[in-house]
Amino acid sequence: MFYNSYVIDLHMDRLLTTALTQIKKQVLECAHSLTQFKSEQCIVYIEGIEVIHLFLVHVKTIFSRLYNYE
């Protein structure tokens, strides 16, 4: 099944929004704790946001390029 560029962009934007919302929730939950262990977890979650964002941007780019070459 082929999708146009708009549908791919919309789907990737939804994936990105969902992923970032879930990680943001985790960051806010662990930020309420003042223990050293939880503080380190917050850093990991924040780094996770960047990794997921970059991954989804690359996936979106790949799908867009594949669509444009068809």
PDB file of N, CA, C and O in Angstrom:
ATOM      1  N   MET A   1       0.846  -1.179   0.000  1.00  0.00           N
ATOM      2  CA  MET A   1       0.000   0.000   0.000  1.00  0.00           C
ATOM      3  C   MET A   1       0.889   1.240   0.000  1.00  0.00           C
ATOM      4  O   MET A   1       1.801   1.358   0.818  1.00  0.00           O
ATOM      5  N   PHE A   2       0.623   2.142  -0.903  1.00  0.00           N
ATOM      6  CA  PHE A   2       1.420   3.360  -1.021  1.00  0.00           C
ATOM      7  C   PHE A   2       0.712   4.521  -0.331  1.00  0.00           C
ATOM      8  O   PHE A   2      -0.507   4.669  -0.415  1.00  0.00           O
ATOM      9  N   TYR A   3       1.493   5.323   0.338  1.00  0.00           N
ATOM     10  CA  TYR A   3       0.958   6.494   1.018  1.00  0.00           C
ATOM     11  C   TYR A   3       1.562   7.736   0.397  1.00  0.00           C
ATOM     12  O   TYR A   3       2.708   7.722  -0.053  1.00  0.00           O
ATOM     13  N   ASN A   4       0.790   8.805   0.375  1.00  0.00           N
ATOM     14  CA  ASN A   4       1.380  10.048  -0.114  1.00  0.00           C
ATOM     15  C   ASN A   4       2.211  10.693   0.996  1.00  0.00           C
ATOM     16  O   ASN A   4       2.146  10.286   2.156  1.00  0.00           O
ATOM     17  N   SER A   5       2.971  11.680   0.627  1.00  0.00           N
ATOM     18  CA  SER A   5       3.897  12.330   1.556  1.00  0.00           C
ATOM     19  C   SER A   5       3.169  12.926   2.762  1.00  0.00           C
ATOM     20  O   SER A   5       3.679  12.874   3.881  1.00  0.00           O
ATOM     21  N   TYR A   6       1.996  13.482   2.543  1.00  0.00           N
ATOM     22  CA  TYR A   6       1.237  14.090   3.638  1.00  0.00           C
ATOM     23  C   TYR A   6       0.867  13.054   4.688  1.00  0.00           C
ATOM     24  O   TYR A   6       0.990  13.318   5.884  1.00  0.00           O
ATOM     25  N   VAL A   7       0.413  11.870   4.257  1.00  0.00           N
ATOM     26  CA  VAL A   7       0.025  10.820   5.201  1.00  0.00           C
ATOM     27  C   VAL A   7       1.236  10.322   5.979  1.00  0.00           C
ATOM     28  O   VAL A   7       1.148  10.081   7.183  1.00  0.00           O
ATOM     29  N   ILE A   8       2.374  10.167   5.290  1.00  0.00           N
ATOM     30  CA  ILE A   8       3.598   9.747   5.968  1.00  0.00           C
ATOM     31  C   ILE A   8       4.002  10.785   7.008  1.00  0.00           C
ATOM     32  O   ILE A   8       4.325  10.431   8.142  1.00  0.00           O
ATOM     33  N   ASP A   9       3.988  12.060   6.636  1.00  0.00           N
ATOM     34  CA  ASP A   9       4.349  13.123   7.570  1.00  0.00           C
ATOM     35  C   ASP A   9       3.409  13.138   8.771  1.00  0.00           C
ATOM     36  O   ASP A   9       3.856  13.280   9.909  1.00  0.00           O
ATOM     37  N   LEU A  10       2.121  12.994   8.523  1.00  0.00           N
ATOM     38  CA  LEU A  10       1.140  13.015   9.601  1.00  0.00           C
ATOM     39  C   LEU A  10       1.356  11.844  10.548  1.00  0.00           C
ATOM     40  O   LEU A  10       1.316  12.007  11.767  1.00  0.00           O
ATOM     41  N   HIS A  11       1.584  10.656   9.981  1.00  0.00           N
ATOM     42  CA  HIS A  11       1.801   9.467  10.802  1.00  0.00           C
ATOM     43  C   HIS A  11       3.076   9.602  11.638  1.00  0.00           C
ATOM     44  O   HIS A  11       3.067   9.280  12.826  1.00  0.00           O
ATOM     45  N   MET A  12       4.157  10.069  11.042  1.00  0.00           N
ATOM     46  CA  MET A  12       5.415  10.232  11.766  1.00  0.00           C
ATOM     47  C   MET A  12       5.287  11.307  12.849  1.00  0.00           C
ATOM     48  O   MET A  12       5.847  11.167  13.937  1.00  0.00           O
ATOM     49  N   ASP A  13       4.561  12.362  12.554  1.00  0.00           N
ATOM     50  CA  ASP A  13       4.353  13.400  13.563  1.00  0.00           C
ATOM     51  C   ASP A  13       3.578  12.842  14.753  1.00  0.00           C
ATOM     52  O   ASP A  13       3.880  13.175  15.899  1.00  0.00           O
ATOM     53  N   ARG A  14       2.586  11.999  14.491  1.00  0.00           N
ATOM     54  CA  ARG A  14       1.826  11.378  15.585  1.00  0.00           C
ATOM     55  C   ARG A  14       2.711  10.454  16.405  1.00  0.00           C
ATOM     56  O   ARG A  14       2.634  10.451  17.633  1.00  0.00           O
ATOM     57  N   LEU A  15       3.566   9.657  15.727  1.00  0.00           N
ATOM     58  CA  LEU A  15       4.487   8.783  16.450  1.00  0.00           C
ATOM     59  C   LEU A  15       5.429   9.594  17.332  1.00  0.00           C
ATOM     60  O   LEU A  15       5.668   9.256  18.491  1.00  0.00           O
ATOM     61  N   LEU A  16       5.950  10.655  16.764  1.00  0.00           N
ATOM     62  CA  LEU A  16       6.881  11.512  17.494  1.00  0.00           C
ATOM     63  C   LEU A  16       6.201  12.140  18.699  1.00  0.00           C
ATOM     64  O   LEU A  16       6.766  12.150  19.793  1.00  0.00           O
ATOM     65  N   THR A  17       5.001  12.661  18.513  1.00  0.00           N
ATOM     66  CA  THR A  17       4.268  13.295  19.609  1.00  0.00           C
ATOM     67  C   THR A  17       3.970  12.298  20.718  1.00  0.00           C
ATOM     68  O   THR A  17       4.135  12.615  21.896  1.00  0.00           O
ATOM     69  N   THR A  18       3.532  11.096  20.354  1.00  0.00           N
ATOM     70  CA  THR A  18       3.221  10.067  21.350  1.00  0.00           C
ATOM     71  C   THR A  18       4.468   9.670  22.130  1.00  0.00           C
ATOM     72  O   THR A  18       4.432   9.570  23.356  1.00  0.00           O
ATOM     73  N   ALA A  19       5.569   9.446  21.422  1.00  0.00           N
ATOM     74  CA  ALA A  19       6.811   9.045  22.081  1.00  0.00           C
ATOM     75  C   ALA A  19       7.297  10.129  23.038  1.00  0.00           C
ATOM     76  O   ALA A  19       7.664   9.840  24.177  1.00  0.00           O
ATOM     77  N   LEU A  20       7.298  11.369  22.575  1.00  0.00           N
ATOM     78  CA  LEU A  20       7.786  12.455  23.417  1.00  0.00           C
ATOM     79  C   LEU A  20       6.879  12.688  24.621  1.00  0.00           C
ATOM     80  O   LEU A  20       7.362  13.025  25.702  1.00  0.00           O
ATOM     81  N   THR A  21       5.566  12.511  24.446  1.00  0.00           N
ATOM     82  CA  THR A  21       4.631  12.674  25.560  1.00  0.00           C
ATOM     83  C   THR A  21       4.883  11.634  26.635  1.00  0.00           C
ATOM     84  O   THR A  21       4.878  11.954  27.823  1.00  0.00           O
ATOM     85  N   GLN A  22       5.105  10.384  26.226  1.00  0.00           N
ATOM     86  CA  GLN A  22       5.353   9.314  27.191  1.00  0.00           C
ATOM     87  C   GLN A  22       6.667   9.542  27.952  1.00  0.00           C
ATOM     88  O   GLN A  22       6.729   9.341  29.165  1.00  0.00           O
ATOM     89  N   ILE A  23       7.701   9.955  27.241  1.00  0.00           N
ATOM     90  CA  ILE A  23       8.980  10.187  27.911  1.00  0.00           C
ATOM     91  C   ILE A  23       8.896  11.407  28.815  1.00  0.00           C
ATOM     92  O   ILE A  23       9.460  11.404  29.909  1.00  0.00           O
ATOM     93  N   LYS A  24       8.208  12.436  28.378  1.00  0.00           N
ATOM     94  CA  LYS A  24       8.044  13.628  29.212  1.00  0.00           C
ATOM     95  C   LYS A  24       7.352  13.266  30.522  1.00  0.00           C
ATOM     96  O   LYS A  24       7.726  13.761  31.586  1.00  0.00           O
ATOM     97  N   LYS A  25       6.346  12.405  30.441  1.00  0.00           N
ATOM     98  CA  LYS A  25       5.641  11.947  31.637  1.00  0.00           C
ATOM     99  C   LYS A  25       6.608  11.249  32.595  1.00  0.00           C
ATOM    100  O   LYS A  25       6.573  11.489  33.802  1.00  0.00           O
ATOM    101  N   GLN A  26       7.465  10.391  32.056  1.00  0.00           N
ATOM    102  CA  GLN A  26       8.445   9.692  32.885  1.00  0.00           C
ATOM    103  C   GLN A  26       9.436  10.667  33.520  1.00  0.00           C
ATOM    104  O   GLN A  26       9.802  10.525  34.686  1.00  0.00           O
ATOM    105  N   VAL A  27       9.863  11.654  32.739  1.00  0.00           N
ATOM    106  CA  VAL A  27      10.814  12.642  33.269  1.00  0.00           C
ATOM    107  C   VAL A  27      10.179  13.423  34.418  1.00  0.00           C
ATOM    108  O   VAL A  27      10.815  13.639  35.449  1.00  0.00           O
ATOM    109  N   LEU A  28       8.933  13.845  34.242  1.00  0.00           N
ATOM    110  CA  LEU A  28       8.257  14.602  35.291  1.00  0.00           C
ATOM    111  C   LEU A  28       8.041  13.757  36.542  1.00  0.00           C
ATOM    112  O   LEU A  28       8.159  14.259  37.659  1.00  0.00           O
ATOM    113  N   GLU A  29       7.727  12.489  36.362  1.00  0.00           N
ATOM    114  CA  GLU A  29       7.530  11.608  37.511  1.00  0.00           C
ATOM    115  C   GLU A  29       8.826  11.429  38.297  1.00  0.00           C
ATOM    116  O   GLU A  29       8.816  11.500  39.526  1.00  0.00           O
ATOM    117  N   CYS A  30       9.925  11.201  37.614  1.00  0.00           N
ATOM    118  CA  CYS A  30      11.175  10.978  38.343  1.00  0.00           C
ATOM    119  C   CYS A  30      11.761  12.281  38.857  1.00  0.00           C
ATOM    120  O   CYS A  30      12.568  12.261  39.786  1.00  0.00           O
ATOM    121  N   ALA A  31      11.382  13.403  38.285  1.00  0.00           N
ATOM    122  CA  ALA A  31      11.904  14.690  38.753  1.00  0.00           C
ATOM    123  C   ALA A  31      11.365  15.049  40.134  1.00  0.00           C
ATOM    124  O   ALA A  31      11.974  15.847  40.846  1.00  0.00           O
ATOM    125  N   HIS A  32      10.235  14.473  40.518  1.00  0.00           N
ATOM    126  CA  HIS A  32       9.668  14.762  41.829  1.00  0.00           C
ATOM    127  C   HIS A  32      10.452  14.099  42.951  1.00  0.00           C
ATOM    128  O   HIS A  32      10.321  14.485  44.113  1.00  0.00           O
ATOM    129  N   SER A  33      11.258  13.116  42.617  1.00  0.00           N
ATOM    130  CA  SER A  33      12.063  12.432  43.632  1.00  0.00           C
ATOM    131  C   SER A  33      13.416  13.134  43.749  1.00  0.00           C
ATOM    132  O   SER A  33      13.978  13.579  42.748  1.00  0.00           O
ATOM    133  N   LEU A  34      13.922  13.229  44.940  1.00  0.00           N
ATOM    134  CA  LEU A  34      15.180  13.943  45.161  1.00  0.00           C
ATOM    135  C   LEU A  34      16.363  13.006  45.365  1.00  0.00           C
ATOM    136  O   LEU A  34      17.463  13.466  45.671  1.00  0.00           O
ATOM    137  N   THR A  35      16.159  11.706  45.201  1.00  0.00           N
ATOM    138  CA  THR A  35      17.264  10.770  45.418  1.00  0.00           C
ATOM    139  C   THR A  35      18.240  10.836  44.246  1.00  0.00           C
ATOM    140  O   THR A  35      17.866  11.196  43.130  1.00  0.00           O
ATOM    141  N   GLN A  36      19.479  10.487  44.514  1.00  0.00           N
ATOM    142  CA  GLN A  36      20.528  10.503  43.488  1.00  0.00           C
ATOM    143  C   GLN A  36      20.189   9.542  42.354  1.00  0.00           C
ATOM    144  O   GLN A  36      20.376   9.868  41.182  1.00  0.00           O
ATOM    145  N   PHE A  37      19.688   8.356  42.703  1.00  0.00           N
ATOM    146  CA  PHE A  37      19.352   7.363  41.683  1.00  0.00           C
ATOM    147  C   PHE A  37      18.305   7.903  40.722  1.00  0.00           C
ATOM    148  O   PHE A  37      18.428   7.747  39.507  1.00  0.00           O
ATOM    149  N   LYS A  38      17.279   8.536  41.267  1.00  0.00           N
ATOM    150  CA  LYS A  38      16.214   9.076  40.413  1.00  0.00           C
ATOM    151  C   LYS A  38      16.731  10.227  39.557  1.00  0.00           C
ATOM    152  O   LYS A  38      16.320  10.372  38.406  1.00  0.00           O
ATOM    153  N   SER A  39      17.620  11.042  40.101  1.00  0.00           N
ATOM    154  CA  SER A  39      18.180  12.144  39.323  1.00  0.00           C
ATOM    155  C   SER A  39      18.942  11.620  38.108  1.00  0.00           C
ATOM    156  O   SER A  39      18.864  12.189  37.019  1.00  0.00           O
ATOM    157  N   GLU A  40      19.682  10.525  38.310  1.00  0.00           N
ATOM    158  CA  GLU A  40      20.412   9.922  37.194  1.00  0.00           C
ATOM    159  C   GLU A  40      19.442   9.346  36.169  1.00  0.00           C
ATOM    160  O   GLU A  40      19.705   9.397  34.968  1.00  0.00           O
ATOM    161  N   GLN A  41      18.321   8.799  36.636  1.00  0.00           N
ATOM    162  CA  GLN A  41      17.316   8.285  35.712  1.00  0.00           C
ATOM    163  C   GLN A  41      16.734   9.413  34.865  1.00  0.00           C
ATOM    164  O   GLN A  41      16.473   9.225  33.677  1.00  0.00           O
ATOM    165  N   CYS A  42      16.534  10.564  35.457  1.00  0.00           N
ATOM    166  CA  CYS A  42      16.005  11.711  34.707  1.00  0.00           C
ATOM    167  C   CYS A  42      16.922  12.067  33.548  1.00  0.00           C
ATOM    168  O   CYS A  42      16.457  12.365  32.448  1.00  0.00           O
ATOM    169  N   ILE A  43      18.215  12.036  33.796  1.00  0.00           N
ATOM    170  CA  ILE A  43      19.179  12.345  32.736  1.00  0.00           C
ATOM    171  C   ILE A  43      19.051  11.324  31.603  1.00  0.00           C
ATOM    172  O   ILE A  43      19.098  11.682  30.427  1.00  0.00           O
ATOM    173  N   VAL A  44      18.888  10.050  31.970  1.00  0.00           N
ATOM    174  CA  VAL A  44      18.737   9.005  30.958  1.00  0.00           C
ATOM    175  C   VAL A  44      17.474   9.231  30.139  1.00  0.00           C
ATOM    176  O   VAL A  44      17.495   9.091  28.916  1.00  0.00           O
ATOM    177  N   TYR A  45      16.375   9.578  30.801  1.00  0.00           N
ATOM    178  CA  TYR A  45      15.127   9.833  30.073  1.00  0.00           C
ATOM    179  C   TYR A  45      15.255  11.020  29.133  1.00  0.00           C
ATOM    180  O   TYR A  45      14.760  10.976  28.007  1.00  0.00           O
ATOM    181  N   ILE A  46      15.914  12.080  29.585  1.00  0.00           N
ATOM    182  CA  ILE A  46      16.088  13.262  28.737  1.00  0.00           C
ATOM    183  C   ILE A  46      16.940  12.915  27.516  1.00  0.00           C
ATOM    184  O   ILE A  46      16.650  13.364  26.407  1.00  0.00           O
ATOM    185  N   GLU A  47      17.996  12.112  27.721  1.00  0.00           N
ATOM    186  CA  GLU A  47      18.795  11.666  26.581  1.00  0.00           C
ATOM    187  C   GLU A  47      17.957  10.788  25.659  1.00  0.00           C
ATOM    188  O   GLU A  47      18.133  10.816  24.441  1.00  0.00           O
ATOM    189  N   GLY A  48      17.047  10.009  26.236  1.00  0.00           N
ATOM    190  CA  GLY A  48      16.159   9.163  25.446  1.00  0.00           C
ATOM    191  C   GLY A  48      15.263   9.968  24.531  1.00  0.00           C
ATOM    192  O   GLY A  48      14.976   9.551  23.408  1.00  0.00           O
ATOM    193  N   ILE A  49      14.819  11.119  25.004  1.00  0.00           N
ATOM    194  CA  ILE A  49      13.993  11.995  24.164  1.00  0.00           C
ATOM    195  C   ILE A  49      14.755  12.372  22.902  1.00  0.00           C
ATOM    196  O   ILE A  49      14.206  12.330  21.801  1.00  0.00           O
ATOM    197  N   GLU A  50      16.013  12.739  23.063  1.00  0.00           N
ATOM    198  CA  GLU A  50      16.816  13.147  21.914  1.00  0.00           C
ATOM    199  C   GLU A  50      17.032  11.988  20.948  1.00  0.00           C
ATOM    200  O   GLU A  50      16.969  12.169  19.732  1.00  0.00           O
ATOM    201  N   VAL A  51      17.286  10.793  21.490  1.00  0.00           N
ATOM    202  CA  VAL A  51      17.524   9.625  20.646  1.00  0.00           C
ATOM    203  C   VAL A  51      16.272   9.271  19.851  1.00  0.00           C
ATOM    204  O   VAL A  51      16.351   9.028  18.647  1.00  0.00           O
ATOM    205  N   ILE A  52      15.122   9.238  20.512  1.00  0.00           N
ATOM    206  CA  ILE A  52      13.873   8.899  19.827  1.00  0.00           C
ATOM    207  C   ILE A  52      13.546   9.952  18.771  1.00  0.00           C
ATOM    208  O   ILE A  52      13.109   9.619  17.670  1.00  0.00           O
ATOM    209  N   HIS A  53      13.756  11.203  19.105  1.00  0.00           N
ATOM    210  CA  HIS A  53      13.488  12.271  18.138  1.00  0.00           C
ATOM    211  C   HIS A  53      14.345  12.095  16.884  1.00  0.00           C
ATOM    212  O   HIS A  53      13.837  12.169  15.765  1.00  0.00           O
ATOM    213  N   LEU A  54      15.639  11.863  17.071  1.00  0.00           N
ATOM    214  CA  LEU A  54      16.531  11.688  15.923  1.00  0.00           C
ATOM    215  C   LEU A  54      16.143  10.460  15.104  1.00  0.00           C
ATOM    216  O   LEU A  54      16.154  10.498  13.873  1.00  0.00           O
ATOM    217  N   PHE A  55      15.797   9.363  15.796  1.00  0.00           N
ATOM    218  CA  PHE A  55      15.395   8.142  15.100  1.00  0.00           C
ATOM    219  C   PHE A  55      14.157   8.381  14.237  1.00  0.00           C
ATOM    220  O   PHE A  55      14.126   7.995  13.068  1.00  0.00           O
ATOM    221  N   LEU A  56      13.143   9.015  14.809  1.00  0.00           N
ATOM    222  CA  LEU A  56      11.908   9.243  14.056  1.00  0.00           C
ATOM    223  C   LEU A  56      12.105  10.222  12.905  1.00  0.00           C
ATOM    224  O   LEU A  56      11.477  10.084  11.855  1.00  0.00           O
ATOM    225  N   VAL A  57      12.969  11.201  13.099  1.00  0.00           N
ATOM    226  CA  VAL A  57      13.264  12.129  12.003  1.00  0.00           C
ATOM    227  C   VAL A  57      13.945  11.376  10.854  1.00  0.00           C
ATOM    228  O   VAL A  57      13.640  11.618   9.686  1.00  0.00           O
ATOM    229  N   HIS A  58      14.871  10.460  11.187  1.00  0.00           N
ATOM    230  CA  HIS A  58      15.535   9.680  10.142  1.00  0.00           C
ATOM    231  C   HIS A  58      14.552   8.751   9.431  1.00  0.00           C
ATOM    232  O   HIS A  58      14.597   8.616   8.208  1.00  0.00           O
ATOM    233  N   VAL A  59      13.673   8.115  10.188  1.00  0.00           N
ATOM    234  CA  VAL A  59      12.672   7.245   9.578  1.00  0.00           C
ATOM    235  C   VAL A  59      11.766   8.047   8.655  1.00  0.00           C
ATOM    236  O   VAL A  59      11.457   7.610   7.546  1.00  0.00           O
ATOM    237  N   LYS A  60      11.346   9.207   9.108  1.00  0.00           N
ATOM    238  CA  LYS A  60      10.491  10.070   8.287  1.00  0.00           C
ATOM    239  C   LYS A  60      11.218  10.466   7.005  1.00  0.00           C
ATOM    240  O   LYS A  60      10.617  10.470   5.930  1.00  0.00           O
ATOM    241  N   THR A  61      12.488  10.794   7.106  1.00  0.00           N
ATOM    242  CA  THR A  61      13.281  11.171   5.937  1.00  0.00           C
ATOM    243  C   THR A  61      13.391  10.005   4.955  1.00  0.00           C
ATOM    244  O   THR A  61      13.259  10.190   3.746  1.00  0.00           O
ATOM    245  N   ILE A  62      13.633   8.806   5.481  1.00  0.00           N
ATOM    246  CA  ILE A  62      13.745   7.626   4.617  1.00  0.00           C
ATOM    247  C   ILE A  62      12.442   7.374   3.874  1.00  0.00           C
ATOM    248  O   ILE A  62      12.450   7.147   2.664  1.00  0.00           O
ATOM    249  N   PHE A  63      11.321   7.412   4.593  1.00  0.00           N
ATOM    250  CA  PHE A  63      10.031   7.190   3.939  1.00  0.00           C
ATOM    251  C   PHE A  63       9.747   8.271   2.895  1.00  0.00           C
ATOM    252  O   PHE A  63       9.233   7.975   1.817  1.00  0.00           O
ATOM    253  N   SER A  64      10.075   9.498   3.210  1.00  0.00           N
ATOM    254  CA  SER A  64       9.847  10.588   2.257  1.00  0.00           C
ATOM    255  C   SER A  64      10.690  10.393   1.006  1.00  0.00           C
ATOM    256  O   SER A  64      10.210  10.612  -0.106  1.00  0.00           O
ATOM    257  N   ARG A  65      11.947   9.983   1.180  1.00  0.00           N
ATOM    258  CA  ARG A  65      12.822   9.754   0.023  1.00  0.00           C
ATOM    259  C   ARG A  65      12.327   8.571  -0.807  1.00  0.00           C
ATOM    260  O   ARG A  65      12.318   8.636  -2.036  1.00  0.00           O
ATOM    261  N   LEU A  66      11.916   7.495  -0.142  1.00  0.00           N
ATOM    262  CA  LEU A  66      11.392   6.340  -0.872  1.00  0.00           C
ATOM    263  C   LEU A  66      10.160   6.728  -1.677  1.00  0.00           C
ATOM    264  O   LEU A  66       9.996   6.319  -2.826  1.00  0.00           O
ATOM    265  N   TYR A  67       9.306   7.517  -1.060  1.00  0.00           N
ATOM    266  CA  TYR A  67       8.087   7.943  -1.771  1.00  0.00           C
ATOM    267  C   TYR A  67       8.431   8.802  -2.986  1.00  0.00           C
ATOM    268  O   TYR A  67       7.831   8.660  -4.051  1.00  0.00           O
ATOM    269  N   ASN A  68       9.397   9.688  -2.812  1.00  0.00           N
ATOM    270  CA  ASN A  68       9.766  10.591  -3.914  1.00  0.00           C
ATOM    271  C   ASN A  68      10.455   9.858  -5.062  1.00  0.00           C
ATOM    272  O   ASN A  68      10.376  10.304  -6.206  1.00  0.00           O
ATOM    273  N   TYR A  69      11.134   8.731  -4.777  1.00  0.00           N
ATOM    274  CA  TYR A  69      11.805   7.974  -5.827  1.00  0.00           C
ATOM    275  C   TYR A  69      10.843   7.077  -6.597  1.00  0.00           C
ATOM    276  O   TYR A  69      11.165   6.636  -7.700  1.00  0.00           O
ATOM    277  N   GLU A  70       9.673   6.800  -6.036  1.00  0.00           N
ATOM    278  CA  GLU A  70       8.706   5.902  -6.692  1.00  0.00           C
ATOM    279  C   GLU A  70       8.151   6.555  -7.934  1.00  0.00           C
ATOM    280  O   GLU A  70       7.323   5.962  -8.626  1.00  0.00           O
TER     281      GLU A  70
END
